[in-house]
Structure formats: structure tokens, C-alpha cells
Amino acid sequence: MDILQHTLVYITLILSIGYIVKKFFLPKSLFASKKSHTKACGQHDCGCH
């Protein structure tokens, strides 16, 4: 049981550090979508966004 707890703690630690690095240290251009959004709301441009 002790090994399982340590493994889960290390997995959680790695995920949290990865999230912080992605959120604050990596440029947003790495994760930007290449698709261009031409319409705001589907078929009609309602101006709600």
C-alpha cells in the first residue's frame, strides 16, 4: 500500500508541475489552433461573442 501511495503522489506532482510549466513558462503560440474562425456563431454572425 505504501508503494501505491508514493506512486500516486509522484504522478500528481509531475502533472501539477507540467501544468504550471505549460500555463506560465511556455509561449501560447505552441498551443494555438491553426484553424481560422471566420464566423462568430455558426451560420449567422450574431455578434454575441
Secondary structure, 3 states (H helix, E strand, C coil): CHHHHHHHHHHHHHHHHHHHHHHHHCCHHHCCCCCCCCCCCCCCCCCCC
